[in-house]
Amino acid sequence: MAREIIRSEDLWTPIWPYSYGTKVKGGTLLFMAGAIPVDKNGNTVGRGDMKAQIRQIVENIKTGLKAGGATLADVVHMRMYTTDVKEFVSTAEWRCQNFPDLWGSSVSSEEGAPTTLLGVTALGFDGGMVEIEVVAHVK
C-alpha cells in the first residue's frame, strides 16, 4: 500500500496509539460508516464489556472492508466514539496487541492509522459503549 505515516519531532510524543496523519498515493478512498458491536443477526454483543464490543466492531470493520476490496492494513483514518473515554483509553495496550494493523504494535508506536476519539453521552443503539468509523485506501 502507498501509505506514509506523518511524523514530526516538532509535535508532542504520543502516549497512546497515535499518528498525526497519513498520506496516500493513488488508488481510491473507501469511507465506512460507523461500525457497532452487533452480530450478523443484529444482536448487540458484549453489553457492559468494552473489549468484547471492540472485538466485534473490528470483525465488522474487517467484513465491510473486505467487501470494499480493503483490509485493516489499508485503514488510513479512524474516528472512535465512546460513552466511557477512561475505559476505552484503558484498553490501549490490549488493542495494540490484538489489532496492530489498526492501532500499531504498541502504545508507544506511531504505526497505526491516525485517530480521533470522541466522548459522547449516548450512541444510536441500545447497549453500545463504542462505535468506530474508518477510511481505507483501496489500491
N, C-alpha and C positions, 0 to 999 in steps of 0.2 A: 504494500500500500504506500502511496505517496503522501505520508503524514509526517509532519515535523512538529514536535512539541516545542513551544515557545518558552525559553528560559532567559533569565536575566539576573546577573549579580546585583543589579541596581534595585531589585524588588525584594521584599521580605522573604525569608526562608519559610516555606510551609511547614506546619506541624502536624498535618494530616494529609491523606492522599489528595494531591492538588497539582495542577499545572496551570499556567497563566493563559495559555491559548494553544490552538492547533492550526497549522497552515496545511491546507490540502492542495494538491495539484491535479488537474484533470479529473475525469470521472463525473459522477453525479452525486448530489447530496440526497440522502433519504431521511425525512423527518418523520419520526414515530410519535404517535400520541402517547400520553401518559399511561404507563403500564401499571396495573394494580394487582394486588395479590389474590387473584381469583383463578380457579382451575377451569378446565375446559367446559365444565357444566355450569359455570357462573357462581360457584360457591366460594365465599371468602375463605382464604387459607390463613392459618396462624393468628387467629384472634388473640390479641394481647401478647404476641410473640414477634418482636421486631425482626429477628433473624429469619424466622420462618417466612415472614412476609417478604423480606428482601430476596430470599432464595426463590420464592415463587415468581416474584417480579422479574428476576433475572432470567428465569426459564421462559417466561412470557416474552421478554425482550428478545431472547435468542430465537424463539419461534417466529416472531414478527420480522426480525432482521433476515432470517433465512428466506422467508417468503419474498423479501425485497432484494435478495441477492447479496446480503452482507453477513458479517459475523460480529461478535463482541469486539474483536480486534480492530474492526473498522469504525467503531464509535469515536467521534471527534468532539462531542459535547454531551453533557448530561445536565438535566435540571431535576432536582430532587425536592419533593415536598414532604414534610413530616409534621405530625401532630406532637412529636416529642423530640426536639432537637438534641437535648442532652443524651437521651438513649441512642438516637441514631449515631451521633458522634462517637459514643462508646463502642460501636461496632466496627470502627475504622480498621483495626488490625485484622479482625475476622474477615471483613470484606476483602481486604488485600490478599489474604491467604486463600480465600475461596474463589475470588473473581479478579485475578490480576490483570486480565485484559481490559477491565473497566477502570479499576482503581489503582493500578500499579502493584508492584510486588511487595511494597511495604509502605508504612505511613510516611516514611522519610523520602520516598521516591517521588519523582516528578514524571513518571511514565504514563500515568493514567490520563484519560480524557479530561479536559477542563470541566469543572463542575460549578453549579450554583445550587446552594442549599437554602431552602425557604421554610421557615417555621410557620405553620398555619393552625388555625383553631379547629378546623374540620376538613375532611376530604369528602368528595362527592359520592361516597359509597359507605355502607354500613360496616363498621368494624375495622376500617382501614387506618393504619398508622403511617403508611408511606406510599408514595406514588413517584415513579421515575419516568421521565421522558428523555429520549435520546435523539441525536442526529448522527448519522453514519455516512461515511464516504464509500460509495459503491464504484468500483472500477468499471 
